[in-house]
């Protein structure tokens, strides 16, 4: 335990009211940026295109284009 | 309140601390020679310690863009973007092209937004009818008689009509600019999720869902902004040219040797891979070309040279030196030696003390300088408020070539297509003769047109990606055990760099260097004055008021031309112990003013 008052850069300070900040990530918890994140996202295809499944989980295939040669412009 | 030393002989102390109509906490202390109508001495000071570089240490680097965004309440997204660039380099991740176009669109909207409100609602108040009436009544008489050369484009018959359009709260352009502020912020929110602190910018890409509607919503708003821009540019030109004509010698106000810095903006995903090794190449491909311009000549546009030349000096700042502290990066990823005074190796050790203008320390701002690798000369570079350096550097490099914006080597041509009310217009910004107050302000309005033109190009590119079906906006990455990264970007008011060192997957060192650190830096250990000090010293005084009614308008115009980003109230000290306090109440308009 530090004795108070302490000197920080020549300024007298009292006891800290907060705990020292820690990195927010907890080891073992999956990070959004972790490799495989894109592949595991539904509706995002390996070639960089996407389908309506990207935007909705309800009857997504009915929102895809009616012909295969049409671009899949998924809804917002 | 601090006691200020009285005037020395004919020199009178005139001090503004803090300066209003800017963001932050800036004081300007001058000695004015009323007999010869010039500023004899100047010191710029900031009384605010931030400490981002202190408390970022030990944090998860993936939080850096969310934290550094809070550095500023007006250009936070510039910090977030710059931090993302630095992180991309450190993580070795290359985001998909569409995400880069989205970031560029968000940043273009920010440039239009911030420059518009600063220029029309804050800077031009210094040039409006009411202010000119109070400071140069003779000039207002001339303005009433002077016809506006571009009246056919903007609809204001005389220069005095233009000045009236910028009167706060009542003027037509003042009110229109406020409306534009709303529209352009909506544009930024579409791309970055939120303004000013983006919620959808991450290293590796963006979380924005890229649908065709996103871009058409943006374009719809942009077209309404184009009408405003097409009127504002000729209005500004008419007004500023009038000052040159009606007040011969006004070009000397705020003039200093041309020493400009631009770190580049708007990445080109076709070239950029975020590797340090190729930074020179992808830096030149940016849609605002980075560069150091000295005496009107381009010294370099290579981001590696720019990076290695950075030096953070002390001399008048409240910090202890870090020469005895750890050196984090001895060589850059290309093997070049990195100086101990470089931001990668800086350790911030605050040393609070009493302000001392007489040979002591007087500011919390450090003194960033740039050392020319060829000559070793150390330059106190300025940003010219942002746009002046950006346009100058881009024009001289002559690399930007898009259907809407083209750099010619000595000018920049901006073509804005037909919009809701007005036909196609071509503007040309030509490299000016001087780096002074008027040219810094003029460049700002041209850069709004520049950003609008680039936004049109970015929409074309983004919609091209969508039509190909390429809707990917993010890429995966892992945080390395050890890495270094640097982000170069432009905050609205000029150069912005973030230097990052990662160890044990945590931030070991992080130093953001925003534009006002450069512009409002104090005199350094070599005795070289900071850019704002340099620009104000020897500025001639054109104000017609004498010592008792003195407002210091020429000095304030110079300070605001640099768009300082350091909060508000006015305390004005007159020499010999007389103190006038003046507070403004915005809701009461021009007459909302109390003297105590």
Interface residues (C-beta under 8 A of the other chain):
Chain A: X9 X10 X11 X21 X23 X24 X25 X31 X33 X34 X35 X36 X37 X38 X44 X48 X49 X50 X54 X55 X71 X72 X73 X74 X75 X76
Chain B: X55 X58 X59 X60 X62 X63 X96 X202 X203 X204 X209 X211 X212 X213 X214 X349 X350 X351 X352 X466 X467 X468 X469 X470 X471 X472 X474 X475 X476 X477 X478 X479 X505 X506
